[in-house]
């Protein structure tokens, strides 16, 4: 058991040597600085529990009338229009090639065409889209409407024309557009029409 006694006797000396050796290391110096100067501790990276969280903006859903009003049609030139009537008898005697020339700008339109009776007519009003859907970056389709006034009709064709030189007209339009050119299909009371357009 003599070796055990020798080990016990040497332990204090070994521990003192290890402590002295550790005291000379950078780690010991850093620990001493923290103990003696707590203000040197860097708390800048700690989580700030008092930070203000900005809520995401709430998108207001459009109401019915806003959706019904729609958005303005872009600047467009319309050239040519052909028309068919729901009444087959009208197609056999009425004009179908309307020779349309028209334009829209910022939600308004003006145009002239030969109506179904071969009379030069003039129209103007508002032109708006309910929606536009992009199928590809270059191809889209739109659904919208026109509301306006049109001339060129007499009481012989439309009884209401006996009281006013211009008549109100509604028109639903469906546009197919590829790049800047497109085809427009439209419906107006008793007619369905098709024509071409160029969009700026």
N, C-alpha and C positions, 0 to 999 in steps of 0.2 A: 504493500500500500504506500510505499515511500514515494512512488511516482505521482500518486494522487495528491499527496501533500505538496509536492514540488509544483504541480500545476496550479493548485490553489494559491500558492505563494506568488506565482508569476502573473496571475490574472490581473491584479491591480496595475502592474507595470505595463502590461500589454494594452489594457483599456486606456491608460493615460497616454500612451504613444499614439493610439488610434485617434483619440479625441484631438490631440495636438496636431496630428496630420490633417484632420478634417477642418479644423479651424482656419487652416491656411488656404482652403479651396474657395473659388468664386461662389459656390452654392452657400457656403457658410456666411460669406460676406453679405449676400442678398437677403438671407434670412434675418441676419442681424439688422440690416437697414429697415426691413418691414416691421420688425418688433420695436425698434427704437423710434421709427418715423412712420406711423400709419398713414399719414397724408400722402405718401409717395405711391400708394396703391392706385393703379389706373382703372378707373371705373367707366371709362368712356365707351367700352364695348358692351356694357351691361344693357339688358333690355329695359326700355323706358315704358313703364306700365301706364304713364300718364299721357302717352302720345295720342293726339287727336286723329281719329279715323274719319276721313271724308267719305260720305256715302256716295255710291254711284248715282249719276243723274237718272231720274225716272222719265222714261219716254211716254209722253202723253198720247193716248190713242185718239185718232181723229174721230170726230163725231159723224153722224149720218149725213148732215148737210155739207160738211166739209168734204167727205168722200164723194157725195153726189155732184158737187161743184167741180171737183177734179183739178187737174193741172193744165196750164196753157200748152197748146200744141206748138211745136217749134216752127221756125221759119221754113216754109215749104212752098214749092211751085207745083201746081197740078196741071197736067196736060192730057186732054182727051178723056172721054167718058162714054160708055155704052150702057143702055138701059133696057131692062125687060119689065113687063107689067104682070101683075098677078092675074089680071083678066086676059086670057088668051086672045080675045077678039081685039084688044087694044094693040097687040103686037103686030097684027096684020095691017093696021091702018095708021098707027102712030109712029112718029120718028123715034128711032132707036140710037142713032149716032148723034151725040149731043155736042160734040166739038167744044168741050169745056176748056176754058182758060181761067185759072184761079190761083190765089195765093193766100197763105196764112202767115200771120206775124204776131207773136206775143199773145196768142189766145184769141185773135180776131181774124176773120177771113172776108175776102171779097172775090167775086167771080162773075163770069158771064158764060152762057151756054144757050144752045137751041133746045127749047123744051120739047115735050112729047108732041106738040102741035106745030112744030117748026117755027115757032116765034122766038126771037131773041129775048132772053130773060137775063135779069141782073139780080144778084143776091149778095147779102152781107149779114154778118152776125158774129157770134162767138163760136170758138172751136176749142174743145178741151178733151183731155184724156182722163178716163177713170183709172186706168192703170197701163203700165208698160212692162213687159216681161222679156228679159234677155235670155234667149235660148243658147246663144254663143256670143262671144265678144263682138261679132259682126252681124248677127241676125237677131231680130226681136219682133214681137208683135204687140199691138196696142188696141185697146177698146175705148171708144170715146163717143162724142156726140157733137153735133152742131145745132144751134138754135139761131134763127134769123128771120129776115124778111126777103121775099122774092117778088119780082115784078114779071110782067109778060103774060099774065093770064086774064082773060075776060070772063064775063058772066056766062058766055056761051059754053065755056069749058067748066068753070067753077062758079056756082051761084053767089058765093061770098064776094067775088070780085066786082059785083055790081055796086058794092058799098065802099070799096077801098081799092086804090091802084096797086097796093102791095099786100101780100098775104103772108101770114106767119107760117113757118115750116120747121118741123123737127127732123133730124137725121141722125141715125146711129151709124157709126163708122168702125170698121175693123181694118187695121193697117198691118201689112207684112212688109218689113224693111230689111234690106241687105245692104250694109254700108250706107250709102246716101240715096239709094233708089228703092222704090217699093211699089206695091200694088195695094190699092184701096178698094174694099168692098163696102157698100153702104145700102141702107134701107131707109126709105122715106114714104110712109103711108101705104101706097099701092105700087111702089116700084122698088126694084133692086138694081143697083148700078155698080160698075167696076171701072177703074181708071188707074193711071200711073202718076207717080209723083217723084220729085227730087227734093231732098231735104238738105238744108245747109247746116 
